[in-house]
Amino acid sequence: MKTTFQRCFLVNFAVEPDAMRAKIPCHLQPELYEGRAYLSIVIAKMLRMRPAFIPPVFGITYTQVVYRVVVRCGVERGVYFLRSDADSRLMVAAGNALTFFKFNFATVRWEVSEHTVAFSLGSQSEASGCIAANFDVGSARMQLPTSSRFPDLNYAEAFLTNLYTAFGQKRSNGRVEAVRISRSPWRSRVVTDRTGIYDAMTSGALFCKDQVQLDCIFQVEDLAYYWNPLKLE
């Protein structure tokens, strides 16, 4: 599959390791930094998603929100998906049929201006995943906020974005589901969120408020993305 992330925000949370271990399969371990596991909520407007052999004109443009954990499977770093939301019923159905990304249908709204990007998501599932965010893109910068545990943006990017494999379940024969990706270079800017409501991270749907801390938020644009077929490894 092939697409371009026209607009993307990576909302990064530090999470208590034991709380994270309870959410992922036992063949995976959370990758820790300074004693914390990390989860990124990827909020992305996807342009012309399609099988790679199909011309762009036949692709589907939609919004996808993914809750992905930084993990290690054996010696390899990658991600594990706790939840995905999308505003396309077709992509939800296809995603659940063909991947382990755990899609839910949601309604979304973007309001884009010169200095702010407002985003809202209304979850249709029983486990609330509602989001209300107002990103201050006008003051985007290269410095991390004081809330971040990372020493600088380069280090944070290396830990949170240099991840090229999504791991799924371990089969009875010992093989693990894996989807590998390739993409264009990730060039982040750091932004703040004036609203910052992420229900799944505080309501108990995924985590409780005392288990997580917002670390930093990245903004990236026009990111070319390519998913290889799922394999058992």
Steps between C-alpha positions, in 0.01 A plus 500: 500500500614852422399848616626845599448642847391846390476621858612303803534557874683257728377543859752323723421371849727352765323206667566294812673179382278258694186663360642465150608137547141415589389628157743320269561131421764318703730447199550878489664729754449875529811693403582720798665839524586631847273240654192573290329327210380713209182519298442735206157600374548552127235737359533509122316618191575227246501590131396245234558182699514211252675179403839604362423379145185717470520859364458778762169616350336181633630543856292587808566815702402470866616563857662231712591510869731229634609425857838334461740379769878500459596136556777248455449154352816302563782728381285718273326825589160579355143585595186325620152640431261523793225672301426672169217735400400612150220703343464264203282192547673340202844542655373375838360186339807440284737575786333256736481232232860529384703637794536485877455877540167475695293758314193683630276733300503864616384842389773763468523871440796714391511880524821633346619860514835671463594463866284218638374156405196387698413130493214310657404133492172351611536132579221261402632209710412411857856567618519878468771635274374858468762765427493880510824673403601850397857497371690830505690459173579870481757463778648171374864469599794258520529500881324247720272619782611476861255211544715277277740245646714505184811722479424640152282458193748280311511251787122502538450445125744209500314330784141580397504506118785278373269198512444296187319184611154451650471176698180303550415175673721195547360192328496149650801406286708778658491737202405864554284718275704788361432788260804697385484853364715745311448876497653830407715678764315609813564871559326605820406831648388518862155644573274546802137398544279766659215255570658158548206263553588138419234290671653159436812603693318621812156337521614143556418399141874440457659669801411707804604858556757416768678252269595740219674831442509703179863523390499694171313547171653487150358643179603365159363557149508331160644172624500225236414162652511143367379182677638163393277190515450335837743213565556236767856515630 
